[in-house]
Amino acid sequence: MWARFGYFGRETVVSLRRNLLMTIAGVLTVAVSLALFGGILMLSRWVGHGTERIKGGVRLEVFMNVDATDQQIADVRAALEDDANVKSFKFFDKEAALEEFKRIFRKDPDLVKNITADALPTSFRVVPVQAEKTTAVQRAFDAQPGVDDVATPEEALRGLLDATNTARIIFIGLSLILLVSSLFLIVNTIRLATFARRREIEVMKLVGASNWFVRVPFMAEGLVQGLIGAGLAVGVVVALKVGFDSWFNSPTGFFREFYVTSGDATVVALYVLALGVIIGLIGSTIGLRRFLKV
């Protein structure tokens, strides 16, 4: 038994070394495609956690016109106090709006220094009694005199979600193309290996070797390529987890609600490893069909 495993191991190493350039190309293509796949899964979890937390702490922004009168502002305040769907609210005058503007655009000092408090609208930050009441509150205050706009979390997130969905589609398409490319590279590597050893295979068949005995070293070769490529892609997944934690860790930034957990990274890494194994096995199986009956 151990002698047989030793034989399979030696033959696998010999085959990998014999087609070294093809092996490296296959491994790198698998790594890139699986890294894209893992990155998309990580991005999906990051956005998913963030949108759920934001929707869980849902609030609206009632923006007044820049030139809204004191009476219009007072009327909106009174309407908010009387609305049964409103749990609480906070008023932002022009000075508070300027401070908020400076915080949001702190990385663009040229823009900040050209904005004055008089150019910004006053607003009310509203928390509904339930997330399901958001639309009702929005409709109630959209038509109020002096109100310019009522912004909801869905509106604030729509651009982000649209952008991430577009990126997801593009990267999934790219990763599928690269996965197919890596599959064919593994197929060609296995075919080259079997062609180079076709005389040896014929002799082994003549002396009674089974198809599986001949097939195992080549399948192991494809498996090794898939595993090494997947291992490199897992490294990218880990780097993304660290990156998300460090890039978006501002306690006051918009993305403070977005995160990925270690559990998310572990699950994605397992998916990537499993897909690497599947690609390697499928590629080697297809590559052997030309020389062995499956």
Secondary structure as GFF3:
##gff-version 3
##sequence-region A 1 294
A	DSSP	alpha_helix	2	18	.	.	.	ID=ss1
A	DSSP	alpha_helix	20	56	.	.	.	ID=ss2
A	DSSP	beta_strand	60	64	.	.	.	ID=ss3
A	DSSP	alpha_helix	70	82	.	.	.	ID=ss4
A	DSSP	beta_strand	86	92	.	.	.	ID=ss5
A	DSSP	alpha_helix	94	104	.	.	.	ID=ss6
A	DSSP	alpha_helix	109	113	.	.	.	ID=ss7
A	DSSP	three_ten_helix	117	119	.	.	.	ID=ss8
A	DSSP	beta_strand	123	128	.	.	.	ID=ss9
A	DSSP	three_ten_helix	131	133	.	.	.	ID=ss10
A	DSSP	alpha_helix	134	142	.	.	.	ID=ss11
A	DSSP	beta_strand	147	151	.	.	.	ID=ss12
A	DSSP	alpha_helix	153	196	.	.	.	ID=ss13
A	DSSP	alpha_helix	198	206	.	.	.	ID=ss14
A	DSSP	alpha_helix	211	247	.	.	.	ID=ss15
A	DSSP	three_ten_helix	254	257	.	.	.	ID=ss16
A	DSSP	alpha_helix	262	288	.	.	.	ID=ss17
###
